[in-house]
Amino acid sequence: MKNWIMAFATTALLPGGLALAQQSESAADWYPSEYGADDRLGAVANLSPEKTAAAARLITEGKTYALGQVTSRETPAYAPRRYDVYIMQPSDGSGTPMGENRAVGNDDLVQTFVGIGSQIDGLGHMGIDHRYYNGVHVSDFVTPAGLTQFGTQDLPPIVTRGVLLDMTEIFEASPVADGTAFNRAEIDEAAERAGITIEKGDVVLFHTGAMAAAEGSTELMATHPGLGVEGANYLADLGVVAIGADTAALEAIPFENEARPFEVHQTLLAKRGVYILENMVTTELAADGINEFFFSLGVPRLNGTVQAIINPVAIR
């Protein structure tokens, strides 16, 4: 969050920089969407039954990998995001059991931001000058009671081929250095080393070693390696559905251009309709040398939410 604030402050101080940025982005050259002017779901249009069936044929061992981390009160998150859970019991929980079968139980109440831990960013998460995917203005879909468009409850199951690109091999470092951006050249090199071709309908994950290096810390990754703007557009051009990494924000922080904070988020979500997966657990996949796998994600159907806490599953 500190980096975000500093980036905006820096932009405001650049002579004419903010005005030029606003002028270039207000030209509306980024909408309507390639998926149609009325589309509200973006790149999930590239999913298909045929793609899912082909991905299922990648299952040869039946080994499963949980790609989501545990969400708790200690999970690092951007302020003011936090998570709390409360266990609800009648009185002290030792009251009279029900019936002759002596039935007892517990219930729970979770009070949380959903943009915490392993998560999917929906298309209503980040925009450009108050316009979001397909140019929809914030006033047309954001209410205190939830989003009226772009809510994550409308996302279909994302069941397709997953691809892991191990950037620790490309940069010969684990973790990859903070602020390192990977773009088309690095993506192509990683795919070539893995012997795979990124295809339409894929979900692409990056392994940087950053999550493993920060294991046990309750401090948010303020800086980390990540995807660059050129790389984001390149993967969107290939027709991928979602892109994720073992980092808190997917893109490189410090940003490639300090005057353009979270431009990868804007590129993928607002301009291209590609979903972002953050804080993905990639260590085990990378350790096993798995570069392609069956990917399955059923997004929680909480009405009107911007994001969702998720635990995708990879199967090989």
HUZIFEN-V960121 format. One record per backbone hydrogen bond with DSSP energy under -0.5 kcal/mol. NH is the residue of the N-H (numbers start at 1). CO is the residue of the C=O. Records with the same first field share a line. If there is no record, write none. Layout:
# HUZIFEN-V960121
NH: CO  CO
This chain:
# HUZIFEN-V960121
5: 1
6: 2
7: 3
8: 4
9: 5
10: 6
11: 7
12: 8
13: 9  10
14: 10  11
17: 14
18: 11  14
20: 16
21: 17
22: 18
23: 19
24: 20
25: 21
26: 22
27: 24
28: 25
31: 28
36: 33
39: 36
43: 273
44: 41
45: 42
46: 43
47: 44
52: 48
53: 49
54: 50
55: 51
56: 52
57: 53  54
58: 55
59: 56
60: 58  316
61: 316
65: 314
67: 65  312
72: 70
75: 72
81: 78
84: 111
86: 109
88: 86  107
93: 90
98: 103
102: 99
103: 98
107: 88
109: 86
111: 84  109
112: 110
113: 82
116: 114
117: 76
119: 278
120: 308
121: 276
122: 120  306
124: 150
125: 122
128: 131
131: 128
132: 136
133: 123
134: 270
135: 132
136: 133
138: 130
140: 137
141: 138
142: 138
143: 141  146
146: 143
147: 304
148: 141
149: 141
152: 305
154: 151
155: 152
158: 297
159: 157
160: 158  295
162: 293
163: 203
164: 291
165: 163  205
166: 164
167: 165  207
168: 207
169: 166
170: 166
171: 167
172: 168
173: 168
175: 208
176: 208
179: 224  253
180: 177
182: 226
187: 183
188: 184
189: 185
190: 186
191: 187
192: 188
193: 189
194: 190
195: 191  192
196: 191
201: 239
202: 199
203: 161
204: 242
205: 163
206: 244
207: 165
208: 206
211: 246
213: 209
214: 210
215: 212
217: 214
222: 220
224: 253
226: 180
227: 250
228: 182
232: 228
233: 229
234: 230
235: 231
236: 232
237: 233
238: 234
239: 236
240: 235
241: 202
242: 202
243: 275
244: 204
245: 277
246: 206
247: 245
251: 249
252: 227
253: 224
260: 257
263: 260
266: 262
267: 263
268: 264
269: 265
270: 265  266
271: 266
272: 267
273: 268  269
274: 268
275: 241
276: 121
277: 243
278: 119  276
279: 247
280: 245
281: 67
282: 280
286: 282
287: 283
288: 284
289: 286
290: 285
291: 289
293: 162
294: 315
295: 160  293
296: 313
297: 158
299: 297
302: 300
303: 301
305: 302
308: 120
310: 118
313: 296
314: 65
315: 294
316: 63
